[in-house]
Amino acid sequence: MADTEKVEVKKKWKKRSDPVVIYKKWCKACFICVEMCPQKVFDTDRDGYPVVTRGLDCTQCSICWLHCPEFAITSSEK
Amino acid sequence: MVEQVSNVTHKYLRPKKTFPNVWCPGCGIGIAMGALIRAIDSLNFNKDDVSVVSGIGCTARIPVYLDFNTLHTTHGRAIAFATGVKLANPKLHVIVISGDGDLLAIGGNHFIHAARRNIDITCILVNNYIYGMTGGQYSPTTPFAKNASTAPYGMIEQSFDPSDLAKSSGATYVARGTVYHASQLSRLISQAISHNGFSFVEVISNCHTQYGRLNREGSAVKMIQWQKEYAVPASAAARMTREELEGKFVTGKLHEVFRPEYVSEYQKIIDKFNEEEEENRQLQES
């Protein structure tokens, strides 16, 4: 019982920690997602590309992947 | 490559095309393309039942990436080709996607006459106020007193309002959206595709590389957020005066009427002649 619960919790945690996925090969670092995210989920890494740093704040509002001109952002929940 | 990212848009992209796409980082054309894909997906069309036609320009690169029946035609003649496609196979959902220089400058006559004929074509105009690909020359929609590379002291010509032009030319569905309001845009495009008759959707987009640089309007993000401030919904605009609306643009569904459609009227003539021929044949046989 305890083991299955643990696994479920782990799965949930995994899901929550990565709400949107950025496919870096297609990204051109235009910062539309960084600037338009209402929850400020994204930060920029050393190369200037956006990365998800505050994934727990994500509310799946779909603004980032509706406005991504390169189709590089996908949601893992929707 | 495509399998790694699962999204609605990726179902309709050509898998063999090299990504990222050709547009500048942050260009609104990519957002408009995503809205178009989502609109077609919401209508549950088969990929073979859709035909996307375009001319020349930045916006005309869209069909290159789309996995439908696509045509990439000569400058300004996208509607002429689309009329042929629609008449040859009336079952197809023909979508013309074009830029402001392509559709209004060199293809202006094709545009107004297709609207007058009321042929069942969906026409999407991505309006970024300038010729982006060729170096920032002014286009018919460049606003008065704005700079372009061929108008370094400011534009002295008055500009077109594409939606008003379409409405007065006889288009039966006219709407305007922006790339900031992306979900509203895909809703408007799906309405336009399901409308029977010439439907026209104007998409206000950003060209920060040419227009934004020459007019000091800032980055792509700033230009897209500018659209949010200056867009007025059609329901709110009805209550506003002319002075309040100056410098702003109305978004949403602007005009919808129902008139006889060209392809169905043409089919009626064909049916009439076939009937007459049959009668003549029966008379000759008897």
Interface residues (C-beta under 8 A of the other chain):
Chain A: V21 Y23 K25 W26 C27 K28 A29 C30 F31 I32 E35 M36 S62 W65 L66 H67 C68 P69 E70 F71 A72 T74 S75
Chain B: M1 Q4 V5 S6 N7 T9 H10 L13 F19 P20 N21 W23 P25 G26 C27 G28 I29 G30 I31 M33 G34 V179 Y180 A182 S183 S219 A220 V221 I224 Q225
